[in-house]
Amino acid sequence: MPMFMGEFQHSIDEKGRMIIPAKFRELLGTSFVVTRGLDQCLFIYPLEEWAVLEQKLKTLPLMKSDARAFTRFFFSGATECEWDKQGRVNLPANLRQYAKLEKDCVVLGVSNRVEIWSKDIWEHYFQQSEDTFNEIAEKLVDFNFDL
């Protein structure tokens, strides 16, 4: 299972192409899935991780409107992508619009996926989250050791 980590500054060109860090490209493989993420960013999954996620989402109850809405949101934005000869990905216009990707971007490795953020949105999100990080960690993480 691939492990993505780190934060990188990149830019997107006027045609919607951007370079992804080489170590992420290696882990993503030649073909991968890009979709709308949460918090107004894009998620990129290797095909094997996408298959795992797809199976989990298929178990959501079809009779629940929230489950239908989420799967529509997630799958309707998904597209399979490949690298061009310069190691760039061409992000579809609808996904760039959703994440407000115009020029300066931040590429994050987040465990089993890569996230692409508008630099401005990421900085705002990070500043808001930084203040509550300790509280969030206490609620969500049960560590028996110090970080």
N, C-alpha and C positions, 0 to 999 in steps of 0.2 A: 504494500500500500504506500503510495507516494506521500511524502511529508513536505509541505510547503511552509516556508517561514521567511520573514524579512519584509522590509519596506523599501521601495525603490521609487525614485522620481523619474517620470517619463513624460513625453509629450505625444499628442496625437496630431497627425497631419490633416490637411484640408480634405483629403479623400477618406478620412476615417481609419487610417492605418496607424498602428503603433507597434513598437518593439516591446517584447516581453523579455525579462531577464533570461539569459541563456540557461541558467540552472532550472528555471521554471519550464522552459521549452522542452528540455530533456525529459522532465517528469511528466509533462502533459502528453508527450508523444506527437505523432504526425497529425492526428485528428483528435478533436476535443469539442466540448459543448460550452457555448457561452449563452447565458440567460440573464434575465432580470434577477437581481439579488434583493436582499432586504436592505433597508436604510438608504435607498437610492444609489446603490452601486451595482456593478455587474459581477456575477459569479462565473468562474471558468472551472470546469471539471474535466479530468481525464475521462475517457469513455468508460473505463471500468468503474470509476466512482459514480458516474452518471447512471449507470445500470443499477447500482446498489440503491441510489436515491430514488430512481424510478420505481423500483420494487416496493420501497417503503411508502411512497406516495400512493401507489395503487391500493394499499391497504386502508387508506382513509375512507370513511363511510360516505358513499355516494349520496345518501339521503340527507346529509348535513350540508346546508348552504355554504358554511365557511370552508368546508373541505373542497367543495366544487369551485368556489371562488379562488382559493389558493392554488389548486392544481391548474386552473385556467391561466391564472397570472403567470405561474412558473413555466408551464409547458408552452404557452403561446409565444413567449418571448425567446424560447430556446432555438438555437441554430448550431449545426455542426460546422466547425471551421477548421482550416488548415493554415499552415505558415506559407508565406510567399518566399521567394528565393533570398530575400534579405532578412528573414526571420521575423517578419511583421505579421500581425493578424489584422484583417480588414473587418472592423466592427460594423455591423449593420446600422443604418441610420436610426431605426426605431429604438435600438438599444442605446446608442449614443445620446439620443434625445431623452430617454428615460433617466439616464445617469448624469445628464447635463455635461457630457464630455465635449469640451471644445478645444482646449490646447494643453494646459498643464494637468497631468494626471498623477495619481499615486497607485502603484501596483503593490498589493500586499499578498504575502503567503500566509494562509490561515488554515493550517492543518491539512485537510483533504482537498482544498480548493484554493484558487487564486481569486482575489477581488481587485476590481479596477474602480477607482474613485476619481471624481473631479477633485483637484487639489483643494479648492475652496471648501467643498462639502466635507472632505476628509478632515481638514483642519478644524472646522467648526464641530464636527462630530467628536473628534479626539479631545478637544478642549472641554466639551460638555461631559464626556465620559471619564476623563482623567480625574475629575473631582470626586466621582462616585466609585472609582475602581475598587477601592478597599471595601466599601459596603457591598458592592456586587460580588466580590470574591468571597466575602464572609457568608453571603446567602447561598451561593451556588457551589462552592468548592469545599469539600471536606478533606483537607489535607492532614495527614498525621505527621507532617514534617514541615520545616520552614522552607519557603521559596528562596 
